[in-house]
Amino acid sequence: MDEIGRRLREERIRLGYNQTDFAAVGGVLVNAQGKYERGQRSPNALYLARVADIEVDLVYVLTGRRSPA
């Protein structure tokens, strides 16, 4: 789980979002976003679908392998 959180944080930073704005995109509170990134909680499918709308590479977040361009 720690790796998913680390990769989620990488994607957030890559896209230029702070935690507060990224949490809003995902429909969660900022404390939940922090827990996802620290590996203390798992994001649900609805959250992942929402962040995918802003071009988060979900394949990378979940598997560590980048999606083909």
Summary of the structure (lengths in Angstrom):
residues: 69
radius of gyration: 10.6
end to end distance: 25.5
largest distance: 31.9
contacts: 177
relative contact order: 0.21
helix: 64%
strand: 0%
